[in-house]
Amino acid sequence: MRVLIVDDEPLARSALRRLLAGHPEVEIAGEADGLADARQAVETLRPDLIFLDIELDGGAGDGFDLLEGLPRPPVVIFVTAFAQYAVDAFAVDAADYLLKPVDPARLAVALARAARQLALAALPPGPGVIELRTPKRTVLTAPADIVALCAEGDFTRVFVTAEPALLILRSLGQFEAFLPAPPFVRLGRSVMINRDRLRGIEAPSRAAGRLTLEGLAEPLSISRAAATRLREMLAGK
C-alpha cells in the first residue's frame, strides 16, 4: 500500500512513520502538513491510503475538506487527538479512526481494514461485493468474509471479519435471497451462518447450542431447533 501521511504536527508524522516501519506491506509515498500540499500530493503521488489528521493549522479547512475536493479519494484512516469527529469520519466511509497517540495493535487492525477496502475496490461490480449500510457508515465486503447473520426484528445483525457487528435495516429473509447457498445456510427463523466458517458445535442437553465460527471472538448461541437443524444438515438428512 502506497501511503500519504497528512498532519500539521512533525512529531506526529514522525511517530506514525516509526510505527509503519514495522509493516513491510506499507510504502510511505510522501507527507503533507496542510490542505494545499495534501491536494498536490494526492494528485502527483496517487497514494492508495491516506493517514489524515482532521484539525489542520492554516485556516484553509480541515481533513474533511480535503476529501470533498477529491473526485476519487483514496482509502482514508483518520488519525486525530479528538474523539468527537468519529461519526462524521465513518459517514465518509473511512476505513478506521485512530486516536493519538496511536496504539500499534489498533494500527494493525486499521491497516487490515484498509487493505480489505482496497481489495474490494479492485473487484468488478456485481455479486462479488456486498454493500452493508448502517446509519453511520457503509462497509463493502465479500460474501466469504460474512461469518453469521442474526435477525433482530426488521433488522439483521451481520458479523463480518475484522469489523464490529453491523446492524443492517434488511430482513434475514432478504439476505437469504441473495447470499450464495452453499455456503450460507439458514438454521431457523433468526440465524444464518457461513458453513465454511464453522469450527465447532457445543450442544448441551435439552438446551440451545453454541457454535464456534472462524472470525467471531465469542461462540454464537443458537436455539435448540437451530441446533437440531444444523445436526441434521451435517448428517446429510
Secondary structure as GFF3:
##gff-version 3
##sequence-region A 1 237
A	DSSP	beta_strand	2	6	.	.	.	ID=ss1
A	DSSP	alpha_helix	10	20	.	.	.	ID=ss2
A	DSSP	beta_strand	27	32	.	.	.	ID=ss3
A	DSSP	alpha_helix	35	45	.	.	.	ID=ss4
A	DSSP	beta_strand	49	52	.	.	.	ID=ss5
A	DSSP	alpha_helix	63	68	.	.	.	ID=ss6
A	DSSP	beta_strand	75	80	.	.	.	ID=ss7
A	DSSP	three_ten_helix	83	85	.	.	.	ID=ss8
A	DSSP	alpha_helix	86	91	.	.	.	ID=ss9
A	DSSP	beta_strand	96	99	.	.	.	ID=ss10
A	DSSP	alpha_helix	104	121	.	.	.	ID=ss11
A	DSSP	beta_strand	130	133	.	.	.	ID=ss12
A	DSSP	beta_strand	138	141	.	.	.	ID=ss13
A	DSSP	three_ten_helix	143	145	.	.	.	ID=ss14
A	DSSP	beta_strand	146	152	.	.	.	ID=ss15
A	DSSP	beta_strand	155	160	.	.	.	ID=ss16
A	DSSP	beta_strand	166	168	.	.	.	ID=ss17
A	DSSP	alpha_helix	172	178	.	.	.	ID=ss18
A	DSSP	beta_strand	184	186	.	.	.	ID=ss19
A	DSSP	beta_strand	191	194	.	.	.	ID=ss20
A	DSSP	three_ten_helix	195	197	.	.	.	ID=ss21
A	DSSP	beta_strand	198	202	.	.	.	ID=ss22
A	DSSP	beta_strand	209	213	.	.	.	ID=ss23
A	DSSP	beta_strand	220	222	.	.	.	ID=ss24
A	DSSP	alpha_helix	224	234	.	.	.	ID=ss25
###
